[in-house]
Amino acid sequence: MAKWISPLLLSLLLLHLLHHHSLPTSASTHHFEGFGDDDLDLDSDEFDNSPPIRLSDPPTLTQSDSLPPSSLPSDSSASPSPPSISTPSKLSDYWDEDEFEGLPIEITDLPPKTPNHAAADAEVDAGDKPAVEVAEAEPQTLNSIVAKYTIEIICVSFLVIFLINYFTGKKENENLALAWAAKFATKDAIFEKNFSLLGVGEGDDSPLLLKEGQNVFKFYASGRRYCQGLLATMELKSRHDLISRVYNAMVPSKDEISLEVYMNDESMDQVVFAVARKKMAKTMFKELPDLQRFGSVMPTPTGRKWVSDELSVVSESKEVAADLITEAVLDQVLGDKVFEKLGKYFISMHFSDQQSGPHKKKLMFKFALPDIKNMADMTRLVALVPYYIDFVGRYKLSSQARSKTDAARVKVAQEVYKELQNVRQEALQRKKADRKKMMEEAEAKLSAEAIRKREAKERARQMKKGMPKMKMTRA
């Protein structure tokens, strides 16, 4: 019996010891999350080594929640599986006031952040950091820049082209004018041989040309018999103007030079004469008063050489036309064969003693200027100027032609006088009409009393005017 009791007592003692050691483990497993598991290695050394956390709100102590009953193993005989460890979202999940009593760490549960708090924190963080651009600007391509600044690019381009054309065109006109002066107005040239004074000044260093505009140049010469002087005016294309250059490209025009010779009153006889292309001659006949009053288109004479078929002659008489168109002129300039070459430079000739202005007697030549390289082509045309100065200065009309020209001039003078009288009468009538209109307007502004007084005064004047005049004599 004693043999069976001693083993039984030993077994009970062992069970009691086992039961005593198993109770704390299971209790901690059922009621405290994360503190009964051997795998979770958390001790106080980690918290001792961690820096203390200071919060603005006063700390509150909370106890961690125990595992729910559903997480316990259903079979008590089975070996307990290690509980799943979830990462705590708050530092208070690790806090146990019994286990970590007396520690200096103050832990509190932070309230959940609202969207307003998150935005405020973001603004604070953004204030501490340097400002950076949220989104970088998209790179601009050449097409986008051109599309955005189209008007500005067009305006700037037009301005640049206009300036370049201005300076280049200005230089072209100056070179053309200087080329003409160098060919005909320098030493041993035509004008230097026929005139004693060239240029706009009196000294030897005076300039030959006077520039009145970017496309207008003038040349003056004097000191020759039969004339007071010569004025050449070059009217060139407006090459400095971009719009005019474009227009001239569509509608071709020419560089022109007009030479006016002011004849002495006693040197030039009664002559009205013009030669021009047929279309130009019709225009001159309609627009110039002296050709309208004295001139007529001359038919082609028979039995002698005449000007080219492209030209037309307007003259006061056949005698004048035949005398002024000489054989030398036909052979050098106005003949059929020569005019084929020089015709592109010839525009017109006009001689008249009935010009308007301070100079009544003038010889006028109008030519087209060639380019700089072909300036010598118009040498024969320029030679006409001194030739006709001498010819017209020596020319005298016959008695029969003079009688006709005198009668024509007297008739024209009478017509001019009548025209002046008519103009004067029209001016007087206009003046009377204006005065009458002013009086009517003044009467319309008068009052009724003033009108009655005026009418009474007018009646008295009329009655006094109608009374017979009496003459009193002393006996």
Salt bridges, closest charged atoms under 4 A:
GLU106 OE2 - ARG54 NH1 3.70
ASP121 OD2 - LYS113 NZ 3.42
GLU172 OE1 - ARG239 NE 3.59
GLU172 OE1 - ARG245 NH2 3.59
GLU174 OE2 - LYS211 NZ 2.75
GLU212 OE2 - LYS218 NZ 3.51
ASP255 OD2 - ARG239 NH2 2.73
GLU256 OE1 - LYS366 NZ 3.57
ASP269 OD2 - ARG402 NH2 2.36
ASP290 OD2 - HIS350 NE2 2.91
GLU310 OE1 - ARG277 NH1 2.80
GLU316 OE2 - ARG409 NH1 2.53
ASP331 OD1 - LYS305 NZ 2.79
ASP353 OD1 - ARG409 NH2 2.93
ASP390 OD1 - ARG224 NH1 2.50
ASP390 OD1 - ARG225 NE 3.91
GLU443 OE2 - ARG454 NE 3.41
GLU449 OE1 - ARG452 NH2 2.22
GLU458 OE2 - ARG461 NH2 2.51
